[in-house]
């Protein structure tokens, strides 16, 4: 467990924050989702708090309160009394560093548990294979003492975080899985101690070790999922430059020090560090980070640019309109923090069962121990029955029902090129009914290509393509790549000059070639004739020689392989599909028609925030996934029940996604959803097996039919049945 520290929020900061009615805080020291649930309950109980949402995935708490009634210092003290540190939001890199440290500590704890547990299991196998020879004999007794000695570092070191988390959730009045596991381990240890004190050899070191190892593996998987959530936010933040170049300053300064109203220089090829308005120059920007538009956008004087967009062509001067913290990208990051960290239905169900089992088992065990003597059972027998109840109630099978199924099916998915990030993702993917799909890079390849050529009379198409390829050689943006030809790089004697919306090329013989937008050519007094409207074209690029228009290229974005077939398959399997894209209406509807989506299911011109709202609306009707590939899809992925990154996705999108298709494209995704449905059924089966075990065995333990030794063996058998069921072929 990470050590906790006092709140880093001063009284002055709290006083300034109180009127806002809402605050985002970091919570340090949480070990498990039950920790988050306990913290959320403590915060929600505080006077004046109207809503609290604590996310284990992001280590954060989003709190709404009544400014007239809230006592923020008391709220923070309540959290700290529970054992956690609460403070202002941490930078993503600090959060990731803290999670990495926790993962390393957990890895060490797991290594210790595996090392000592291996020898415990060897001794257990010896005892099981020779029950007569090693029964209650001096040799058997000695081996049992050695086994309990070997299990001591596992219980004292490896299981320590479970004990701490269990105690904290008990204090909060919502005991979760950690509390019940702790009780079960302690009960098995007490039972083993009683057996050794009587000179017996039936100890339960193997049961204790197996439980701790399996739960530690599950917790390690969970912590890696938490790291992924934090990394997603960091990946998006890293897309924005930390430095800016004010016009009235020499060199760069920290972007956070630049005030609203300051003029900054943005060089060609650089990302814009702050939101602002262009006051000098004209260029094209790649706004895919925020909008997902597949083609560059022209901007000129008095037009807005946002932090994170790329200046493609020419230097411009931008007057800052939003400082760091108020930029559009900052608002997107805030939404991602709010929306991360959904938990699965089955995991929540398992925790609810654990919360019922903990008080129920403790009360029942106490009644058996105290009431047994009064009923003439005898104190010793009553104590043994009480211990049997505690051991039986230990949710070994319940606690591993989801993790072992996840590990089994995740391995199968990886063999098919699909990565499920967590058990929650797999379980949620198994109940999806609504799929929202991005267009560019998801249904399409994401790279514009020439889909049509219009020529002036007498112009050869091959010559037209040749000139365009020469002009765009060496230029790195999607439109240029669509016109380039690697075979035409030998261009000795050719001079090029890039402007905001096009390229001017001078050939060795002196001819001037212009390639760019029709508006740009018209500004050079070049007559650009009306060209046929091509619904399939995302944009059109024109070419002129010596002031005479020669032709134009219609650029489009071709479909991914098997996109129509996959959409048809998903429709047959009962999924409701919608397209949500930042592109315009015309190209969006064109792609929808090609893949078989109805026009009314197309939502075009969507910002990242719009995409997230579409997800939330769809979630009100059915479990929803968002499938995308770009940075602009990250918020929607975080908001969805399942975020899906298709192969070729950006780093930020892949980090945000709970399900990553590494290869195979859309067909692999369809297969993965089928595998997730099978995994969810298996999780429910395993949970049912665990419930049947606990429900039937506890009454037998109370009646004395199942002695403590048999109780431990029954617990082991229940866990093995769950693991065997998880490993069955799908």
Residue pairs with C-beta under 8 A, 6 or more apart in sequence:
1 29
1 31
1 160
1 161
1 164
1 165
2 28
2 29
2 98
2 101
2 102
2 105
3 29
4 28
4 29
4 80
4 83
4 84
4 85
5 28
5 85
6 80
6 85
7 76
7 80
7 85
7 86
7 87
8 85
8 87
8 88
9 17
9 76
9 86
9 87
9 88
11 73
13 88
14 72
14 73
14 76
17 23
17 72
18 65
18 67
18 70
18 72
19 67
20 67
21 64
21 65
21 66
21 67
22 62
22 63
22 64
22 65
23 62
23 63
23 65
24 60
24 61
24 62
24 63
24 89
24 334
24 337
24 338
25 60
25 61
25 63
25 86
25 87
25 88
25 89
26 59
26 60
26 61
26 86
26 87
26 88
26 89
26 90
26 95
27 36
27 39
27 54
27 59
27 60
27 61
27 79
27 84
27 85
27 86
28 59
28 84
28 85
28 86
28 87
28 98
29 35
29 83
29 84
29 85
30 36
30 39
30 56
30 59
30 84
31 161
31 164
31 165
31 178
31 219
32 56
32 165
32 176
32 177
32 178
32 219
32 222
33 56
33 176
33 222
33 343
33 347
33 351
34 165
34 169
34 174
34 175
34 176
34 177
34 178
34 179
34 351
35 56
35 84
35 165
35 168
35 169
36 54
36 55
36 56
36 341
37 54
37 169
37 174
37 176
37 351
38 82
38 168
38 169
38 171
38 172
38 174
38 176
39 54
39 61
39 79
39 82
39 84
39 172
40 52
40 53
40 54
40 61
41 172
41 173
41 174
42 78
42 79
42 82
42 172
43 49
43 52
43 54
43 61
43 63
43 75
43 78
43 79
44 51
44 52
45 78
46 70
46 71
46 74
46 75
46 78
47 69
47 70
47 71
47 74
48 65
48 66
48 67
48 68
48 69
48 70
48 71
49 63
49 64
49 65
49 66
49 70
49 75
50 64
50 65
50 66
51 63
51 64
52 61
52 62
52 63
52 64
53 61
53 62
53 63
53 338
54 60
54 61
54 62
55 61
55 62
55 337
55 340
55 341
56 226
56 341
56 343
57 225
57 226
57 229
57 340
57 341
57 342
58 95
58 226
58 229
58 230
58 233
58 337
58 340
58 341
59 90
59 95
59 98
59 99
59 226
59 230
60 89
60 337
61 86
62 337
62 338
63 75
65 72
76 86
79 86
80 86
82 168
82 171
82 172
83 164
83 168
89 337
90 98
92 230
92 231
92 233
92 234
92 237
93 234
95 230
95 233
95 234
96 227
96 230
96 231
96 234
99 223
99 226
99 227
99 230
100 227
102 223
103 220
103 223
103 224
103 227
106 161
106 216
106 219
106 220
106 223
107 220
109 157
109 158
109 160
109 161
109 216
110 158
110 213
110 216
110 217
110 220
112 153
112 154
112 157
112 158
113 154
113 158
113 159
113 209
113 212
113 213
113 216
114 213
116 150
116 151
116 153
116 154
116 209
117 151
117 154
117 209
117 210
117 212
117 213
119 150
120 147
120 150
120 151
120 154
120 205
120 206
120 209
121 206
121 209
121 210
123 143
123 144
123 146
123 147
123 150
123 205
124 147
124 205
124 206
126 134
126 143
127 134
127 140
127 143
127 144
127 201
133 139
133 140
134 140
134 143
134 201
135 201
136 199
136 200
136 201
137 201
140 201
141 196
141 199
141 200
141 201
143 201
144 192
144 195
144 196
144 200
144 201
144 202
144 203
144 205
145 196
147 203
147 205
147 206
148 192
148 193
148 196
148 203
148 205
150 205
151 205
151 208
151 209
154 208
154 209
154 212
155 185
155 189
155 208
155 212
158 212
158 216
159 182
159 185
159 212
161 219
162 178
162 181
162 182
162 185
162 212
162 215
163 178
163 182
165 176
165 178
165 179
166 175
166 176
166 178
166 179
166 180
166 181
166 182
166 183
167 179
167 182
169 175
169 176
169 178
169 179
170 179
170 358
174 355
175 354
175 355
175 358
175 359
176 351
176 354
176 355
177 350
177 351
177 354
177 395
177 398
177 399
179 354
179 358
180 354
180 357
180 358
180 361
180 393
180 394
180 395
180 399
181 211
181 215
181 394
181 395
181 399
183 358
183 361
183 362
183 390
183 393
183 394
184 211
184 390
184 391
184 393
184 394
184 395
184 396
184 715
185 208
185 211
185 212
185 394
187 387
187 390
187 391
187 394
188 204
188 207
188 208
188 391
188 394
188 712
189 204
189 208
190 387
190 390
191 204
191 387
191 390
191 391
191 708
191 712
192 203
192 204
192 205
194 383
194 384
194 387
195 201
195 202
195 203
195 708
195 709
196 203
202 708
202 709
202 712
204 391
204 712
206 716
207 396
207 712
207 715
207 716
210 396
210 716
210 719
211 394
211 396
211 399
211 719
214 396
214 399
214 400
214 403
214 404
214 719
215 399
215 400
215 403
217 403
217 407
218 399
218 400
218 402
218 403
218 423
221 403
221 406
221 407
221 422
221 423
222 422
222 423
224 421
225 421
225 422
225 424
225 425
225 658
228 421
228 655
229 340
229 341
229 638
231 655
232 336
232 340
232 634
232 638
232 652
232 655
232 656
233 333
233 336
233 337
233 340
234 655
235 631
235 634
235 651
235 652
235 655
235 656
236 329
236 332
236 333
236 336
236 631
236 634
236 652
236 656
237 329
237 333
239 271
239 289
239 308
239 329
239 631
239 652
240 255
240 271
240 273
240 307
240 308
240 327
240 329
241 255
241 270
241 271
241 272
241 273
242 254
242 255
242 273
243 252
243 253
243 254
243 255
243 273
244 252
244 253
244 254
244 255
244 258
244 264
244 273
244 274
245 251
245 252
245 253
245 264
245 265
245 266
245 267
246 253
246 258
246 262
246 263
246 264
246 265
247 262
247 263
247 264
247 265
247 317
248 262
248 263
255 273
255 274
255 324
256 323
256 324
256 325
258 264
258 273
258 274
258 320
258 323
258 324
259 320
259 323
260 320
260 321
260 322
260 323
261 319
261 320
262 319
262 320
263 279
263 317
263 318
263 319
263 320
264 273
264 274
264 276
264 317
264 318
264 319
264 320
265 315
265 316
265 317
265 318
266 272
266 273
266 305
266 311
266 315
266 316
266 317
266 318
267 311
267 315
268 283
268 311
268 312
268 313
268 314
268 315
268 498
269 310
269 311
269 312
270 310
270 311
271 307
271 308
271 309
271 310
271 311
272 285
272 305
272 306
272 307
272 308
272 309
272 310
272 311
272 318
273 307
274 307
274 318
274 320
274 322
274 323
274 324
274 327
275 304
275 305
275 306
275 307
275 320
275 321
275 322
275 326
275 327
275 328
276 304
276 305
276 318
276 319
276 320
276 321
276 322
277 302
277 303
277 304
277 305
277 318
277 319
277 321
278 299
278 300
278 301
278 302
278 303
278 304
278 305
278 316
278 317
278 318
279 301
279 302
279 317
279 318
279 319
280 301
280 316
280 317
281 300
281 301
281 314
281 315
281 316
281 317
281 500
282 298
282 299
282 300
282 301
282 314
282 316
282 500
282 501
283 298
283 299
283 311
283 312
283 313
283 314
283 315
283 316
283 500
283 501
284 296
284 297
284 298
284 299
284 312
284 313
284 477
284 500
284 501
285 296
285 297
285 299
285 305
285 309
285 310
285 311
285 312
286 296
286 297
286 309
286 310
286 312
286 477
286 478
287 293
287 296
287 297
287 306
287 309
288 294
288 440
288 582
288 630
288 631
288 632
289 308
289 309
289 310
289 329
289 630
289 631
289 632
290 306
290 308
290 309
290 328
290 329
290 332
290 582
290 607
290 608
290 632
291 297
291 582
291 607
291 608
291 632
292 438
292 439
292 440
292 581
292 582
292 583
292 606
292 608
292 630
292 632
292 633
293 440
293 582
293 583
293 584
294 440
294 444
294 446
294 448
294 478
294 538
294 557
294 583
294 587
295 448
295 478
295 479
295 538
295 539
295 555
296 312
296 477
296 478
296 479
298 500
298 501
298 517
298 519
299 305
299 316
300 500
304 321
305 311
305 316
305 318
306 327
306 328
306 329
307 322
307 327
307 328
307 329
308 329
308 631
312 477
313 498
313 499
313 500
313 501
314 498
314 499
314 500
322 328
324 330
331 609
332 608
332 609
332 634
332 635
335 608
335 609
335 612
335 635
335 638
335 639
336 634
336 635
336 638
336 656
339 612
339 635
339 638
339 639
340 638
342 424
342 428
342 641
343 424
344 402
344 423
344 424
344 425
344 427
344 428
345 427
345 428
345 431
346 401
346 402
346 427
346 680
346 683
346 684
346 687
347 402
347 423
347 424
347 427
349 687
350 395
350 398
350 399
350 401
350 402
350 687
353 395
353 398
353 691
354 395
354 398
354 399
357 393
357 395
357 398
357 694
360 393
361 389
361 390
361 393
361 698
362 390
364 389
364 393
364 698
364 702
365 386
365 387
365 389
365 390
365 393
366 386
368 382
368 385
368 386
368 389
368 702
369 382
369 383
369 385
369 386
370 382
371 382
372 378
372 379
372 381
372 382
372 383
372 385
372 386
373 379
373 382
377 385
377 704
381 704
384 707
384 708
385 701
385 702
385 704
387 708
388 701
388 704
388 706
388 707
388 708
388 711
389 698
389 701
389 702
391 701
391 708
391 711
391 712
391 715
392 694
392 697
392 698
392 701
392 706
392 711
392 714
392 715
393 694
393 698
394 715
395 690
395 694
396 715
396 716
396 718
396 719
397 686
397 689
397 690
397 693
397 694
397 715
397 718
397 719
397 721
397 722
398 687
398 690
398 691
398 694
400 719
400 722
400 723
401 683
401 686
401 687
401 689
401 690
401 722
402 423
402 427
402 683
402 686
402 687
403 423
404 686
404 722
404 723
404 726
405 423
405 679
405 682
405 683
405 686
405 726
406 420
406 422
406 423
406 426
406 679
406 683
407 726
408 682
408 726
408 727
409 420
409 426
409 675
409 676
409 678
409 679
409 682
409 726
409 730
410 419
410 420
410 426
412 675
412 730
413 419
413 420
413 672
413 675
416 664
416 668
416 671
416 672
416 675
417 647
417 661
417 662
417 663
417 664
417 668
418 659
418 660
418 661
418 662
418 664
418 668
418 669
418 671
418 672
418 675
419 659
419 660
419 662
420 426
420 429
420 658
420 659
420 672
420 676
421 657
421 658
421 659
421 660
422 658
423 683
424 658
425 642
425 658
425 659
426 676
426 679
426 680
427 676
427 679
427 680
427 683
428 623
428 641
428 642
428 658
429 625
429 642
429 658
429 659
429 672
429 673
429 676
429 677
429 680
430 673
430 676
430 677
430 678
430 679
430 680
430 681
431 623
431 677
431 680
432 575
432 622
432 623
432 624
432 625
432 641
432 642
432 673
432 676
433 574
433 575
433 576
433 622
433 623
433 624
434 575
434 576
434 578
434 618
434 619
434 621
434 622
434 623
434 624
434 625
435 570
435 575
435 576
435 577
435 578
435 624
435 625
435 627
436 577
436 578
436 579
436 580
436 611
436 614
436 615
436 618
436 624
436 625
436 626
436 627
436 636
436 640
437 443
437 577
437 578
437 579
437 580
437 626
437 627
437 628
438 579
438 580
438 581
438 611
438 626
438 627
438 628
438 629
438 630
438 633
439 557
439 579
439 581
439 583
439 587
439 588
439 591
440 446
440 557
440 581
440 582
440 583
440 629
440 630
441 628
441 629
441 630
441 646
441 648
441 649
442 560
442 627
442 628
442 629
442 646
443 559
443 560
443 563
443 567
443 579
443 591
443 595
443 666
444 557
444 558
444 559
444 560
444 563
444 591
445 557
445 558
445 559
445 560
446 557
446 629
446 648
447 478
447 481
447 482
447 557
448 478
448 479
448 481
448 482
448 538
448 539
448 555
448 556
448 557
449 482
449 555
449 556
449 557
449 558
450 465
450 482
450 483
450 553
450 554
450 555
451 534
451 536
451 537
451 554
451 555
451 556
451 558
452 534
452 536
452 537
452 553
452 554
452 556
453 461
453 464
453 465
453 551
453 552
453 553
453 554
454 531
454 532
454 551
454 552
454 553
454 554
455 461
455 464
455 550
455 551
456 548
456 549
456 550
456 551
459 550
459 551
461 551
464 543
464 550
464 551
465 483
465 485
466 485
466 488
467 505
467 513
467 515
467 543
467 545
467 550
468 483
468 515
468 541
468 543
468 553
469 483
469 484
469 485
469 488
470 488
470 491
470 494
470 505
470 513
471 483
471 496
471 503
471 505
471 513
471 515
471 543
472 479
472 480
472 481
472 483
472 484
472 503
472 515
473 484
473 488
473 489
473 491
473 496
474 489
474 496
475 484
475 498
475 503
479 539
479 541
479 555
482 553
482 555
483 515
483 541
483 553
492 508
493 507
493 508
494 505
494 506
494 507
494 508
495 505
495 506
496 503
496 504
496 505
496 506
497 503
497 504
497 505
498 504
499 516
499 520
500 520
501 516
501 517
501 519
501 520
502 514
502 515
502 516
502 517
502 520
502 521
503 513
503 514
503 515
503 516
504 512
504 513
504 514
505 512
505 513
505 514
505 515
506 512
506 513
507 513
511 545
511 546
512 545
512 546
512 547
513 543
513 544
513 545
514 520
514 521
514 524
514 526
514 543
514 544
514 545
515 541
515 542
515 543
516 541
516 542
517 541
517 542
518 528
518 540
518 542
518 552
521 528
521 542
521 544
521 549
522 528
524 544
524 547
525 547
526 544
526 547
526 548
526 549
527 549
528 542
528 544
528 549
529 549
531 540
531 552
534 540
534 554
534 556
535 586
535 590
536 554
536 556
536 587
536 590
537 554
537 555
537 556
537 587
538 555
538 556
538 557
538 583
538 584
538 587
539 555
540 552
540 553
540 554
540 555
541 552
541 553
541 555
542 549
542 551
542 552
542 553
543 549
543 550
543 551
543 552
543 553
544 550
556 587
557 587
557 591
559 591
559 594
559 595
560 665
560 666
561 665
562 665
562 666
562 667
563 594
563 595
563 666
564 594
564 595
564 596
565 667
566 665
566 666
566 667
566 669
566 670
567 577
567 595
567 596
567 597
567 666
568 596
569 670
570 577
570 670
570 673
571 577
571 596
573 670
573 673
573 674
575 673
576 622
577 597
577 601
578 597
578 601
578 602
578 603
578 614
578 618
579 588
579 591
579 592
579 597
579 601
579 602
579 603
579 604
580 603
580 606
580 610
580 611
580 614
580 626
580 636
581 588
581 602
581 603
581 604
581 605
581 606
582 604
582 605
582 606
582 607
582 611
582 632
583 604
583 605
584 604
584 605
585 602
585 604
585 605
588 602
588 604
589 599
589 602
589 604
592 598
592 599
592 601
592 602
593 599
603 610
603 614
606 614
607 632
608 632
608 633
608 634
608 635
608 636
609 635
611 626
611 632
611 633
611 635
611 636
612 635
612 636
612 638
612 639
614 636
615 624
615 626
615 636
615 639
615 640
616 639
618 624
619 639
619 640
619 641
623 641
623 642
624 640
624 641
624 642
625 640
625 641
625 642
625 643
625 644
625 659
626 633
626 636
626 637
626 639
626 640
626 642
626 643
626 644
627 644
627 646
627 669
628 636
628 637
628 643
628 644
628 645
628 646
628 649
628 653
629 645
629 646
629 648
629 649
629 650
629 653
630 649
630 650
630 653
631 650
631 652
631 653
633 643
633 653
633 656
634 652
634 653
634 655
634 656
636 643
637 643
637 644
637 645
637 653
637 656
637 657
637 658
638 656
642 658
642 659
643 656
643 657
643 658
643 659
644 657
644 658
644 659
644 660
644 661
644 669
645 653
645 654
645 656
645 657
645 659
645 660
645 661
646 661
646 665
646 666
646 669
647 661
647 662
647 663
647 664
647 665
647 668
649 657
649 660
654 660
659 669
659 672
661 668
661 669
661 672
664 671
675 730
678 730
679 730
682 725
682 726
682 728
682 730
685 725
686 722
686 725
686 726
689 718
689 721
689 722
689 725
690 718
690 722
693 714
693 715
693 718
697 706
697 711
697 714
700 706
701 711
706 714
